[in-house]
């Protein structure tokens, strides 16, 4: 199990001067494709009296998270998700594949949009057993590869009964992958044409499996990519707007401000390399 601890996720609006934490990322074992994208283990240390806000443009997927003080199932935050780190701590989480959320929740993800639930309320006794394995594993050295292996194994065992992914789940995985991989996709009609779905059928699928709308999927991918390009600092705001097929720079600025609370230029100045 090999860790990836250096890169900044395109969804993570991380301040380049923020040294409060490290995130260890692990790919799932073969067989979990379509259910789990990766496991992630943030470990942080924030000086007394200080705070380290973490701002994220969340991917269109559910999260399962166990920490020393909580264990939760998260739906998608449709706006900007902010978590404030304090003191010393750790968490072990699963970045689900799009199909997985409704399998874990045993129903529509619409009920979890912009909210979370206790893991035990979603998984029942399986959630309790998961927590009972993860917390002791991480209690010693939360940076330990051995602790990470034990914690990830506990999550894998809890999720394995959900396999194989159902046909509708495979479809929503493909829909999200299509939107996220092609910057030319800027209209819902393009997604409908690619998968031979009516707009109403696509809306029902995305609402049920993700708790979102197809339009939101497209906008979120564009904003994440805009943030990534602005962070790299190789392109101007106007060039980013053109690359992402916005009608003009003001349209990008309007969307960016509405979700992040910052103008693109302000973001580039603060978060750019």
Secondary structure in CASP SS format (residue, H / E / C, confidence):
PFRMAT SS
TARGET T0000
AUTHOR 0000-0000-0000
METHOD secondary structure of the structure
MODEL  1
X C 1.00
X C 1.00
X E 1.00
X E 1.00
X C 1.00
X C 1.00
X C 1.00
X C 1.00
X C 1.00
X C 1.00
X C 1.00
X E 1.00
X C 1.00
X C 1.00
X C 1.00
X C 1.00
X C 1.00
X C 1.00
X C 1.00
X C 1.00
X E 1.00
X E 1.00
X E 1.00
X E 1.00
X E 1.00
X E 1.00
X C 1.00
X C 1.00
X C 1.00
X C 1.00
X C 1.00
X C 1.00
X C 1.00
X C 1.00
X C 1.00
X E 1.00
X E 1.00
X E 1.00
X E 1.00
X E 1.00
X E 1.00
X E 1.00
X E 1.00
X E 1.00
X E 1.00
X C 1.00
X C 1.00
X C 1.00
X C 1.00
X C 1.00
X C 1.00
X E 1.00
X E 1.00
X E 1.00
X E 1.00
X E 1.00
X C 1.00
X C 1.00
X C 1.00
X C 1.00
X C 1.00
X C 1.00
X E 1.00
X E 1.00
X E 1.00
X E 1.00
X E 1.00
X C 1.00
X C 1.00
X C 1.00
X E 1.00
X E 1.00
X E 1.00
X E 1.00
X C 1.00
X C 1.00
X C 1.00
X C 1.00
X C 1.00
X C 1.00
X E 1.00
X E 1.00
X E 1.00
X E 1.00
X E 1.00
X C 1.00
X C 1.00
X E 1.00
X E 1.00
X E 1.00
X E 1.00
X E 1.00
X E 1.00
X E 1.00
X E 1.00
X E 1.00
X C 1.00
X C 1.00
X C 1.00
X H 1.00
X H 1.00
X H 1.00
X H 1.00
X H 1.00
X H 1.00
X C 1.00
X C 1.00
X C 1.00
X H 1.00
X H 1.00
X H 1.00
X H 1.00
X C 1.00
X C 1.00
X C 1.00
X E 1.00
X E 1.00
X E 1.00
X H 1.00
X H 1.00
X H 1.00
X H 1.00
X H 1.00
X C 1.00
X H 1.00
X H 1.00
X H 1.00
X H 1.00
X H 1.00
X H 1.00
X H 1.00
X H 1.00
X H 1.00
X H 1.00
X H 1.00
X H 1.00
X H 1.00
X H 1.00
X C 1.00
X C 1.00
X C 1.00
X C 1.00
X C 1.00
X C 1.00
X H 1.00
X H 1.00
X H 1.00
X H 1.00
X H 1.00
X H 1.00
X H 1.00
X H 1.00
X H 1.00
X H 1.00
X H 1.00
X H 1.00
X H 1.00
X H 1.00
X H 1.00
X H 1.00
X C 1.00
X C 1.00
X C 1.00
X C 1.00
X C 1.00
X C 1.00
X H 1.00
X H 1.00
X H 1.00
X H 1.00
X H 1.00
X H 1.00
X H 1.00
X H 1.00
X H 1.00
X H 1.00
X H 1.00
X H 1.00
X H 1.00
X H 1.00
X H 1.00
X C 1.00
X C 1.00
X C 1.00
X C 1.00
X C 1.00
X C 1.00
X H 1.00
X H 1.00
X H 1.00
X H 1.00
X H 1.00
X H 1.00
X H 1.00
X H 1.00
X C 1.00
X C 1.00
X C 1.00
X H 1.00
X H 1.00
X H 1.00
X H 1.00
X H 1.00
X H 1.00
X H 1.00
X H 1.00
X H 1.00
X H 1.00
X H 1.00
X H 1.00
X C 1.00
X C 1.00
X C 1.00
X H 1.00
X H 1.00
X H 1.00
X H 1.00
X H 1.00
X H 1.00
X H 1.00
X H 1.00
X H 1.00
X H 1.00
X H 1.00
X H 1.00
X H 1.00
X H 1.00
X H 1.00
X H 1.00
X H 1.00
X H 1.00
X H 1.00
X C 1.00
X C 1.00
X C 1.00
X C 1.00
X H 1.00
X H 1.00
X H 1.00
X H 1.00
X H 1.00
X H 1.00
X H 1.00
X C 1.00
X C 1.00
X C 1.00
X C 1.00
X C 1.00
X H 1.00
X H 1.00
X H 1.00
X H 1.00
X H 1.00
X H 1.00
X H 1.00
X H 1.00
X H 1.00
X H 1.00
X H 1.00
X H 1.00
X C 1.00
X C 1.00
X C 1.00
X H 1.00
X H 1.00
X H 1.00
X H 1.00
X H 1.00
X H 1.00
X H 1.00
X H 1.00
X C 1.00
X C 1.00
END
